[in-house]
Structure formats: C-alpha cells, structure tokens
C-alpha cells in the first residue's frame, strides 16, 4: 500500500500535471492536423523529454500519444459538414 501512496505523490504533483496538460494540448494540435499523426507527435516530443525527470517525461509521451490518437476525429467531423461539393471533396482527399 505504501508504494501506491508514493506513486500517487509522484504523479499528482504540480510539475507532472502541468507537463501532462501541455503535452495533451500539443498532441491534440498535432493529431488534428491532416498528415501529422500521434507517432509524429511522440517523435517531436522525445527530444524535449531528455531534459525532464523520468515521471513527467513518461507522462508527456503518454498524454500526447493518447490525445493525438483521438484528435483526428475533429478534422474528420469538420470535413463531414454539409459544405459545398468542391470543398467537401477537397477535404476528403486529405482526410
């Protein structure tokens, strides 16, 4: 039980929570752009994690990857609205 309490205090400190929030926004931004993927977000984030302590670094990679995997739906939903035919066909070619 002591290990769970120690892990709780490692994960839920201010530094780690700020890193999670920033990397989640980064993953959301990268994943929503057509042509960029969550794998690319992770590849762009790894050099920054070299200068972090291990717990925030792992949390940053996980949160950016998680949000990058799910944020492509924003671009898909934008392309499925009833725009005129030329814009819709243009967007479907990229999405």
The first five atom37 places (N, CA, C, CB, O) and aatype in JSON, in Angstrom:
{
  "aatype": [20, 20, 20, 20, 20, 20, 20, 20, 20, 20, 20, 20, 20, 20, 20, 20, 20, 20, 20, 20, 20, 20, 20, 20, 20, 20, 20, 20, 20, 20, 20, 20, 20, 20, 20, 20, 20, 20, 20, 20, 20, 20, 20, 20, 20, 20, 20, 20, 20, 20, 20, 20, 20, 20, 20, 20, 20, 20, 20, 20, 20, 20, 20, 20, 20, 20, 20, 20, 20, 20, 20, 20, 20, 20, 20, 20, 20, 20, 20, 20, 20, 20, 20, 20, 20, 20, 20, 20, 20, 20, 20, 20, 20, 20, 20],
  "atom_mask": [
    [1, 1, 1, 1, 1],
    [1, 1, 1, 1, 1],
    [1, 1, 1, 1, 1],
    [1, 1, 1, 1, 1],
    [1, 1, 1, 1, 1],
    [1, 1, 1, 1, 1],
    [1, 1, 1, 1, 1],
    [1, 1, 1, 1, 1],
    [1, 1, 1, 1, 1],
    [1, 1, 1, 1, 1],
    [1, 1, 1, 1, 1],
    [1, 1, 1, 1, 1],
    [1, 1, 1, 1, 1],
    [1, 1, 1, 1, 1],
    [1, 1, 1, 1, 1],
    [1, 1, 1, 1, 1],
    [1, 1, 1, 1, 1],
    [1, 1, 1, 1, 1],
    [1, 1, 1, 1, 1],
    [1, 1, 1, 1, 1],
    [1, 1, 1, 1, 1],
    [1, 1, 1, 1, 1],
    [1, 1, 1, 1, 1],
    [1, 1, 1, 1, 1],
    [1, 1, 1, 1, 1],
    [1, 1, 1, 1, 1],
    [1, 1, 1, 1, 1],
    [1, 1, 1, 1, 1],
    [1, 1, 1, 1, 1],
    [1, 1, 1, 1, 1],
    [1, 1, 1, 1, 1],
    [1, 1, 1, 1, 1],
    [1, 1, 1, 1, 1],
    [1, 1, 1, 1, 1],
    [1, 1, 1, 1, 1],
    [1, 1, 1, 1, 1],
    [1, 1, 1, 1, 1],
    [1, 1, 1, 1, 1],
    [1, 1, 1, 1, 1],
    [1, 1, 1, 1, 1],
    [1, 1, 1, 1, 1],
    [1, 1, 1, 1, 1],
    [1, 1, 1, 1, 1],
    [1, 1, 1, 1, 1],
    [1, 1, 1, 1, 1],
    [1, 1, 1, 1, 1],
    [1, 1, 1, 1, 1],
    [1, 1, 1, 1, 1],
    [1, 1, 1, 1, 1],
    [1, 1, 1, 1, 1],
    [1, 1, 1, 1, 1],
    [1, 1, 1, 1, 1],
    [1, 1, 1, 1, 1],
    [1, 1, 1, 1, 1],
    [1, 1, 1, 1, 1],
    [1, 1, 1, 1, 1],
    [1, 1, 1, 1, 1],
    [1, 1, 1, 1, 1],
    [1, 1, 1, 1, 1],
    [1, 1, 1, 1, 1],
    [1, 1, 1, 1, 1],
    [1, 1, 1, 1, 1],
    [1, 1, 1, 1, 1],
    [1, 1, 1, 1, 1],
    [1, 1, 1, 1, 1],
    [1, 1, 1, 1, 1],
    [1, 1, 1, 1, 1],
    [1, 1, 1, 1, 1],
    [1, 1, 1, 1, 1],
    [1, 1, 1, 1, 1],
    [1, 1, 1, 1, 1],
    [1, 1, 1, 1, 1],
    [1, 1, 1, 1, 1],
    [1, 1, 1, 1, 1],
    [1, 1, 1, 1, 1],
    [1, 1, 1, 1, 1],
    [1, 1, 1, 1, 1],
    [1, 1, 1, 1, 1],
    [1, 1, 1, 1, 1],
    [1, 1, 1, 1, 1],
    [1, 1, 1, 1, 1],
    [1, 1, 1, 1, 1],
    [1, 1, 1, 1, 1],
    [1, 1, 1, 1, 1],
    [1, 1, 1, 1, 1],
    [1, 1, 1, 1, 1],
    [1, 1, 1, 1, 1],
    [1, 1, 1, 1, 1],
    [1, 1, 1, 1, 1],
    [1, 1, 1, 1, 1],
    [1, 1, 1, 1, 1],
    [1, 1, 1, 1, 1],
    [1, 1, 1, 1, 1],
    [1, 1, 1, 1, 1],
    [1, 1, 1, 1, 1]
  ],
  "atom_positions": [
    [[0.82, -1.2, 0.0], [0.0, 0.0, 0.0], [0.87, 1.26, 0.0], [-0.93, 0.0, 1.21], [0.47, 2.3, -0.53]],
    [[2.03, 1.16, 0.59], [2.93, 2.3, 0.65], [3.42, 2.7, -0.75], [4.11, 1.98, 1.55], [3.66, 3.88, -1.01]],
    [[3.57, 1.72, -1.64], [4.02, 2.01, -3.0], [2.97, 2.82, -3.76], [4.34, 0.71, -3.75], [3.32, 3.7, -4.55]],
    [[1.69, 2.53, -3.52], [0.63, 3.28, -4.19], [0.59, 4.74, -3.71], [-0.72, 2.61, -3.94], [0.34, 5.64, -4.51]],
    [[0.83, 4.94, -2.45], [0.85, 6.31, -1.92], [2.03, 7.08, -2.49], [0.9, 6.3, -0.38], [1.9, 8.25, -2.85]],
    [[3.19, 6.43, -2.58], [4.36, 7.08, -3.17], [4.12, 7.4, -4.65], [5.6, 6.18, -3.03], [4.5, 8.48, -5.11]],
    [[3.51, 6.48, -5.38], [3.22, 6.71, -6.8], [2.21, 7.84, -6.97], [2.69, 5.44, -7.46], [2.31, 8.63, -7.91]],
    [[1.25, 7.92, -6.07], [0.26, 8.99, -6.12], [0.93, 10.35, -6.0], [-0.79, 8.81, -5.02], [0.61, 11.27, -6.75]],
    [[1.83, 10.48, -5.07], [2.5, 11.76, -4.87], [3.5, 12.08, -5.99], [3.22, 11.77, -3.53], [3.79, 13.25, -6.24]],
    [[4.03, 11.06, -6.66], [4.91, 11.31, -7.8], [4.13, 11.79, -9.02], [5.69, 10.05, -8.15], [4.59, 12.66, -9.76]],
    [[2.96, 11.22, -9.23], [2.2, 11.55, -10.43], [1.39, 12.83, -10.27], [1.27, 10.4, -10.79], [1.29, 13.62, -11.21]],
    [[0.82, 13.05, -9.1], [-0.08, 14.18, -8.92], [0.59, 15.38, -8.25], [-1.26, 13.75, -8.1], [-0.02, 16.04, -7.4]],
    [[1.83, 15.65, -8.62], [2.42, 16.91, -8.18], [2.25, 17.96, -9.28], [3.93, 16.73, -7.81], [1.86, 17.62, -10.4]],
    [[2.54, 19.19, -8.98], [2.24, 20.29, -9.9], [3.04, 20.2, -11.2], [2.52, 21.61, -9.23], [2.49, 20.45, -12.28]],
    [[4.31, 19.85, -11.11], [5.14, 19.76, -12.31], [4.6, 18.73, -13.29], [6.57, 19.43, -11.94], [4.51, 18.99, -14.49]],
    [[4.26, 17.57, -12.79], [3.78, 16.5, -13.66], [2.43, 16.86, -14.27], [3.67, 15.18, -12.89], [2.19, 16.58, -15.45]],
    [[1.55, 17.46, -13.51], [0.25, 17.83, -14.04], [0.35, 18.92, -15.11], [-0.66, 18.3, -12.92], [-0.41, 18.9, -16.08]],
    [[1.27, 19.87, -14.93], [1.47, 20.89, -15.96], [2.06, 20.3, -17.24], [2.39, 21.99, -15.43], [1.68, 20.69, -18.34]],
    [[2.97, 19.36, -17.08], [3.55, 18.7, -18.25], [2.48, 17.88, -18.98], [4.73, 17.79, -17.83], [2.45, 17.88, -20.21]],
    [[1.62, 17.2, -18.24], [0.55, 16.43, -18.86], [-0.39, 17.35, -19.63], [-0.22, 15.63, -17.81], [-0.79, 17.02, -20.75]],
    [[-0.76, 18.48, -19.05], [-1.66, 19.41, -19.73], [-1.03, 19.98, -21.0], [-2.05, 20.55, -18.78], [-1.68, 20.06, -22.04]],
    [[0.23, 20.37, -20.92], [0.91, 20.95, -22.09], [1.08, 19.92, -23.2], [2.28, 21.51, -21.69], [0.87, 20.23, -24.37]],
    [[1.46, 18.71, -22.86], [1.65, 17.69, -23.89], [0.32, 17.2, -24.44], [2.45, 16.52, -23.34], [0.26, 16.76, -25.59]],
    [[-0.74, 17.25, -23.65], [-2.06, 16.89, -24.17], [-2.52, 17.9, -25.21], [-3.09, 16.79, -23.02], [-3.09, 17.52, -26.24]],
    [[-2.28, 19.18, -24.96], [-2.63, 20.21, -25.94], [-1.77, 20.06, -27.2], [-2.45, 21.62, -25.33], [-2.26, 20.23, -28.32]],
    [[-0.49, 19.74, -27.01], [0.39, 19.51, -28.16], [-0.09, 18.32, -28.98], [1.84, 19.28, -27.68], [-0.13, 18.4, -30.21]],
    [[-0.44, 17.22, -28.33], [-0.94, 16.05, -29.05], [-2.25, 16.31, -29.75], [-1.1, 14.89, -28.1], [-2.49, 15.79, -30.84]],
    [[-3.11, 17.11, -29.13], [-4.37, 17.46, -29.74], [-4.14, 18.29, -31.0], [-5.25, 18.23, -28.76], [-4.81, 18.09, -32.01]],
    [[-3.21, 19.22, -30.93], [-2.91, 20.07, -32.08], [-2.29, 19.28, -33.22], [-1.97, 21.2, -31.67], [-2.7, 19.42, -34.37]],
    [[-1.31, 18.44, -32.91], [-0.63, 17.68, -33.95], [-1.55, 16.63, -34.56], [0.63, 17.0, -33.39], [-1.54, 16.43, -35.77]],
    [[-2.35, 15.97, -33.74], [-3.23, 14.94, -34.26], [-4.37, 15.48, -35.09], [-3.78, 14.15, -33.14], [-4.88, 14.78, -35.96]],
    [[-4.79, 16.71, -34.86], [-5.9, 17.28, -35.62], [-5.46, 17.79, -36.99], [-6.53, 18.4, -34.84], [-6.3, 17.98, -37.86]],
    [[-4.18, 18.01, -37.18], [-3.7, 18.48, -38.48], [-3.61, 17.31, -39.45], [-2.33, 19.17, -38.34], [-3.06, 16.26, -39.11]],
    [[-4.14, 17.49, -40.66], [-4.04, 16.4, -41.65], [-2.59, 16.13, -42.02], [-4.85, 16.75, -42.9], [-1.81, 17.05, -42.28]],
    [[-2.24, 14.87, -42.04], [-0.89, 14.47, -42.41], [0.05, 14.27, -41.23], [-0.3, 15.47, -43.32], [1.09, 13.64, -41.38]],
    [[-0.3, 14.78, -40.08], [0.5, 14.58, -38.88], [-0.2, 13.56, -37.99], [0.73, 15.93, -38.11], [-1.42, 13.57, -37.87]],
    [[0.56, 12.69, -37.38], [-0.02, 11.6, -36.61], [0.47, 11.66, -35.17], [0.31, 10.24, -37.24], [1.34, 12.46, -34.82]],
    [[-0.09, 10.79, -34.35], [0.35, 10.7, -32.96], [1.77, 10.19, -32.86], [-0.59, 9.8, -32.16], [2.5, 10.55, -31.94]],
    [[2.18, 9.36, -33.79], [3.56, 8.89, -33.81], [4.52, 10.03, -34.08], [3.74, 7.79, -34.85], [5.6, 10.08, -33.49]],
    [[4.15, 10.93, -34.96], [4.99, 12.09, -35.22], [5.04, 13.02, -34.01], [4.49, 12.85, -36.45], [6.08, 13.61, -33.72]],
    [[3.91, 13.15, -33.31], [3.89, 13.97, -32.09], [4.84, 13.39, -31.06], [2.47, 14.06, -31.52], [5.55, 14.14, -30.37]],
    [[4.85, 12.08, -30.93], [5.77, 11.43, -30.0], [7.22, 11.64, -30.43], [5.46, 9.93, -29.9], [8.09, 11.9, -29.6]],
    [[7.47, 11.52, -31.72], [8.84, 11.72, -32.21], [9.31, 13.16, -32.01], [8.91, 11.36, -33.69], [10.49, 13.39, -31.75]],
    [[8.4, 14.12, -32.12], [8.78, 15.51, -31.88], [8.96, 15.82, -30.4], [7.74, 16.44, -32.48], [9.69, 16.73, -30.04]],
    [[8.28, 15.06, -29.56], [8.32, 15.32, -28.13], [9.49, 14.64, -27.42], [7.03, 14.88, -27.5], [9.91, 15.09, -26.36]],
    [[10.0, 13.56, -27.98], [11.06, 12.79, -27.31], [12.31, 13.63, -27.04], [11.43, 11.59, -28.16], [12.86, 13.51, -25.94]],
    [[12.81, 14.45, -27.96], [14.0, 15.25, -27.62], [13.78, 16.2, -26.44], [14.43, 16.05, -28.82], [14.72, 16.51, -25.71]],
    [[12.56, 16.67, -26.25], [12.28, 17.54, -25.1], [12.29, 16.77, -23.79], [10.94, 18.23, -25.28], [12.6, 17.32, -22.74]],
    [[11.94, 15.5, -23.85], [11.88, 14.7, -22.63], [13.26, 14.31, -22.11], [11.06, 13.45, -22.86], [13.38, 13.84, -20.98]],
    [[14.31, 14.5, -22.9], [15.65, 14.2, -22.42], [16.05, 15.1, -21.25], [16.66, 14.34, -23.55], [16.88, 14.73, -20.43]],
    [[15.45, 16.28, -21.2], [15.81, 17.25, -20.18], [14.85, 17.24, -18.99], [15.86, 18.63, -20.78], [14.96, 18.09, -18.1]],
    [[13.91, 16.31, -18.97], [12.95, 16.21, -17.88], [13.31, 15.07, -16.95], [11.53, 16.01, -18.43], [14.12, 14.21, -17.28]],
    [[12.69, 15.09, -15.78], [12.83, 13.93, -14.91], [11.95, 12.8, -15.46], [12.42, 14.28, -13.43], [11.06, 13.07, -16.27]],
    [[12.18, 11.56, -15.07], [11.53, 10.42, -15.73], [10.0, 10.4, -15.64], [12.05, 9.16, -15.13], [9.34, 10.08, -16.64]],
    [[9.43, 10.72, -14.51], [7.97, 10.62, -14.36], [7.26, 11.62, -15.27], [7.56, 10.85, -12.9], [6.36, 11.21, -16.01]],
    [[7.59, 12.91, -15.27], [6.94, 13.82, -16.22], [7.23, 13.5, -17.68], [7.36, 15.24, -15.94], [6.38, 13.74, -18.55]],
    [[8.4, 12.95, -17.98], [8.73, 12.61, -19.36], [7.84, 11.49, -19.88], [10.2, 12.2, -19.48], [7.31, 11.57, -20.99]],
    [[7.66, 10.46, -19.09], [6.8, 9.35, -19.5], [5.34, 9.82, -19.58], [6.93, 8.16, -18.51], [4.61, 9.42, -20.49]],
    [[4.93, 10.65, -18.64], [3.56, 11.18, -18.67], [3.33, 12.05, -19.9], [3.26, 11.98, -17.39], [2.24, 12.03, -20.47]],
    [[4.34, 12.81, -20.32], [4.2, 13.65, -21.5], [4.04, 12.81, -22.76], [5.42, 14.58, -21.64], [3.19, 13.1, -23.6]],
    [[4.83, 11.77, -22.88], [4.74, 10.92, -24.07], [3.39, 10.22, -24.11], [5.88, 9.88, -24.08], [2.76, 10.14, -25.17]],
    [[2.94, 9.72, -22.98], [1.65, 9.0, -22.96], [0.5, 9.95, -23.27], [1.44, 8.34, -21.59], [-0.38, 9.6, -24.05]],
    [[0.48, 11.13, -22.67], [-0.65, 12.02, -22.88], [-0.68, 12.6, -24.29], [-0.62, 13.16, -21.87], [-1.76, 12.77, -24.86]],
    [[0.47, 12.9, -24.88], [0.46, 13.4, -26.25], [0.06, 12.31, -27.23], [1.84, 13.96, -26.63], [-0.65, 12.58, -28.2]],
    [[0.49, 11.1, -26.99], [0.12, 9.99, -27.86], [-1.36, 9.7, -27.75], [0.94, 8.74, -27.53], [-2.03, 9.45, -28.76]],
    [[-1.88, 9.72, -26.55], [-3.31, 9.44, -26.34], [-4.18, 10.5, -27.02], [-3.62, 9.38, -24.83], [-5.15, 10.15, -27.7]],
    [[-3.87, 11.75, -26.85], [-4.66, 12.81, -27.48], [-4.45, 12.86, -28.99], [-4.33, 14.15, -26.87], [-5.37, 13.19, -29.73]],
    [[-3.26, 12.54, -29.43], [-3.02, 12.52, -30.87], [-3.78, 11.42, -31.57], [-1.56, 12.37, -31.15], [-4.19, 11.59, -32.72]],
    [[-3.96, 10.29, -30.9], [-4.71, 9.2, -31.5], [-6.2, 9.51, -31.63], [-4.53, 7.95, -30.69], [-6.87, 8.97, -32.5]],
    [[-6.71, 10.37, -30.78], [-8.14, 10.64, -30.8], [-8.51, 11.98, -31.42], [-8.67, 10.58, -29.41], [-9.7, 12.22, -31.65]],
    [[-7.57, 12.84, -31.68], [-7.92, 14.17, -32.18], [-8.14, 14.22, -33.68], [-6.85, 15.15, -31.8], [-8.59, 15.24, -34.19]],
    [[-7.83, 13.17, -34.41], [-8.1, 13.16, -35.85], [-9.6, 13.23, -36.1], [-7.5, 11.9, -36.51], [-10.02, 13.58, -37.21]],
    [[-10.39, 12.92, -35.12], [-11.85, 12.97, -35.29], [-12.35, 14.4, -35.48], [-12.55, 12.33, -34.08], [-13.37, 14.61, -36.13]],
    [[-11.63, 15.38, -34.93], [-12.03, 16.77, -35.15], [-11.94, 17.13, -36.62], [-11.14, 17.72, -34.32], [-12.87, 17.73, -37.17]],
    [[-10.86, 16.76, -37.26], [-10.7, 17.05, -38.69], [-11.72, 16.26, -39.51], [-9.27, 16.73, -39.15], [-12.24, 16.77, -40.5]],
    [[-11.99, 15.02, -39.12], [-12.98, 14.22, -39.84], [-14.37, 14.84, -39.74], [-13.0, 12.78, -39.3], [-15.1, 14.9, -40.72]],
    [[-14.73, 15.3, -38.55], [-16.04, 15.89, -38.37], [-16.18, 17.21, -39.11], [-16.32, 16.1, -36.89], [-17.26, 17.53, -39.62]],
    [[-15.11, 17.99, -39.18], [-15.17, 19.23, -39.94], [-15.37, 18.95, -41.43], [-13.89, 20.04, -39.73], [-16.05, 19.72, -42.11]],
    [[-14.79, 17.88, -41.93], [-14.92, 17.56, -43.34], [-16.29, 16.97, -43.67], [-13.84, 16.59, -43.76], [-16.68, 16.97, -44.84]],
    [[-17.02, 16.49, -42.69], [-18.3, 15.85, -42.98], [-19.48, 16.8, -42.89], [-18.52, 14.7, -42.05], [-20.61, 16.38, -43.15]],
    [[-19.27, 18.05, -42.54], [-20.38, 19.01, -42.52], [-20.85, 19.29, -43.94], [-19.96, 20.33, -41.82], [-20.12, 19.05, -44.9]],
    [[-22.04, 19.79, -44.07], [-22.62, 19.99, -45.4], [-22.1, 21.3, -46.01], [-24.16, 19.99, -45.32], [-22.82, 22.3, -46.06]],
    [[-20.88, 21.27, -46.48], [-20.32, 22.37, -47.22], [-20.66, 22.15, -48.69], [-18.79, 22.51, -47.0], [-21.32, 21.17, -49.03]],
    [[-20.2, 23.03, -49.54], [-20.46, 22.77, -50.96], [-19.56, 21.63, -51.44], [-20.22, 24.06, -51.81], [-18.61, 21.25, -50.76]],
    [[-19.88, 21.1, -52.6], [-19.26, 19.85, -53.05], [-17.76, 19.99, -53.3], [-19.94, 19.39, -54.32], [-17.02, 19.04, -53.05]],
    [[-17.3, 21.12, -53.77], [-15.88, 21.24, -54.08], [-15.02, 21.24, -52.82], [-15.62, 22.51, -54.88], [-13.97, 20.61, -52.79]],
    [[-15.46, 21.94, -51.77], [-14.7, 21.97, -50.52], [-14.74, 20.6, -49.86], [-15.24, 23.04, -49.57], [-13.73, 20.15, -49.32]],
    [[-15.9, 19.94, -49.89], [-16.01, 18.63, -49.27], [-15.11, 17.61, -49.96], [-17.47, 18.16, -49.29], [-14.47, 16.8, -49.29]],
    [[-15.06, 17.64, -51.28], [-14.21, 16.69, -51.99], [-12.74, 17.01, -51.76], [-14.54, 16.7, -53.49], [-11.92, 16.09, -51.7]],
    [[-12.39, 18.26, -51.64], [-11.01, 18.65, -51.35], [-10.6, 18.12, -49.97], [-10.85, 20.18, -51.41], [-9.51, 17.56, -49.82]],
    [[-11.45, 18.31, -48.97], [-11.12, 17.86, -47.62], [-11.08, 16.35, -47.53], [-12.11, 18.41, -46.63], [-10.25, 15.81, -46.8]],
    [[-11.94, 15.67, -48.22], [-11.92, 14.2, -48.15], [-10.68, 13.64, -48.83], [-13.18, 13.62, -48.8], [-10.24, 12.54, -48.49]],
    [[-10.12, 14.36, -49.76], [-8.88, 13.9, -50.36], [-7.72, 13.94, -49.37], [-8.55, 14.73, -51.58], [-6.8, 13.13, -49.48]],
    [[-7.75, 14.86, -48.43], [-6.68, 14.94, -47.45], [-6.98, 14.16, -46.18], [-6.41, 16.37, -47.11], [-6.05, 13.81, -45.46]],
    [[-8.23, 13.87, -45.89], [-8.58, 13.18, -44.66], [-8.9, 11.77, -45.0], [-9.73, 13.86, -43.93], [-9.23, 10.99, -44.1]]
  ]
}
